[in-house]
Each structure stands twice: as C-alpha cells, then as structure tokens.
Amino acid sequence: MSSFHGDTVTTTVNKLIEVCYTYSDFNGSMDKVNFDFTFKTPEGMHFYVYDWKEYRTIDLDESIEFHIGANSSSESREGLEYIYELIN
C-alpha cells in the first residue's frame, strides 16, 4: 500500500496527463483528491501523484503542489526523480 513520504512536485495537471501511465479525474468534487495519477517506471515500480486537499476545481494549466505516494521513502524519492525527468 502506498503512502506519502514527504516528497512533492509542483507542476500542472496537463503536464502530468501527458506523461502518466493512467489517471482518475474527480476535478471539482470537493473531495480531498481531484486527480490521482498512476506512474510506472521502466523497472516496473508503481507510484502515484495526486493533489491533496485543494477542495476546489483545479485549472488544468495551473501549477500546484502534488504529493507522491509510494511504498517506501526510497521509492518515493525514485518516483520524484522519474517525474522530473518526464516533465522537464
């Protein structure tokens, strides 16, 4: 089960959509999470990127802070590095 280990990335929803494996869109639901992105590294490690407690509709081109969810702090850090490679 994945959890938050303190790693975040600031980017836009549209950038994440371009590079993610798959995602769920609940934008505007006023729930704790509007977008939940699933990523898979070339080595097969899965991790998740999600907004947290925005409680509002998010503009798809707005830069916000997303949390990284992973099985361990080392996988979270690896996921963060992988995201930076993909979006830059």
C-alpha positions in Angstrom: 0.0 0.0 0.0 1.4 3.4 -0.9 1.6 6.4 1.4 3.0 9.9 1.4 6.7 10.2 2.5 7.1 13.9 2.2 8.0 14.2 -1.5 6.1 16.7 -3.7 6.3 18.1 -7.2 5.0 21.4 -8.5 3.5 21.1 -12.0 0.3 21.2 -13.9 -2.4 18.6 -14.4 -1.9 18.8 -18.2 1.8 18.1 -17.9 1.0 15.0 -15.7 -1.6 13.8 -18.1 0.9 13.9 -21.0 3.4 11.6 -19.1 1.4 9.4 -16.8 0.5 5.7 -17.1 -3.1 6.3 -16.3 -5.2 8.7 -14.1 -8.5 9.3 -12.4 -10.3 12.7 -12.7 -12.6 13.8 -9.9 -12.0 17.6 -10.5 -14.5 19.8 -8.8 -15.8 17.0 -6.5 -14.7 19.0 -3.4 -13.1 15.8 -2.1 -9.5 15.5 -0.7 -8.2 14.5 -4.1 -9.2 15.8 -7.5 -6.6 13.9 -9.7 -4.9 10.6 -9.0 -2.1 9.8 -11.5 -0.5 6.3 -11.7 3.1 6.0 -12.9 5.2 3.0 -13.7 9.0 3.3 -14.0 10.8 1.3 -16.7 11.9 -1.0 -13.9 8.2 -1.7 -13.1 7.9 0.3 -9.9 4.4 1.8 -9.4 3.8 5.1 -7.6 1.1 7.8 -7.5 0.9 11.5 -7.9 -2.1 13.4 -6.5 -3.2 16.8 -5.4 -4.1 17.0 -1.7 -6.9 19.0 -0.1 -7.3 21.7 -2.7 -11.1 21.5 -2.2 -11.8 23.3 -5.4 -11.8 22.8 -9.2 -8.3 22.9 -10.4 -7.4 24.6 -13.7 -5.6 22.1 -15.9 -2.8 24.6 -16.6 -2.4 25.9 -13.1 0.8 25.0 -11.2 0.1 23.3 -7.9 1.9 21.1 -5.5 1.2 17.4 -5.9 2.1 14.6 -3.4 4.0 11.5 -4.3 2.6 8.2 -2.9 4.9 5.2 -2.8 5.6 2.0 -0.8 8.7 3.5 0.9 10.6 6.7 1.2 13.3 5.4 -1.2 10.6 4.6 -3.8 9.0 8.0 -3.3 12.3 9.7 -4.0 12.9 7.5 -7.1 9.4 8.4 -8.3 10.1 12.1 -7.8 13.3 11.9 -9.8 11.4 10.0 -12.5 8.6 12.6 -12.7 11.3 15.4 -13.0 12.8 13.5 -16.0 9.4 13.2 -17.7 8.2 16.8 -17.2 11.4 18.6 -17.9 
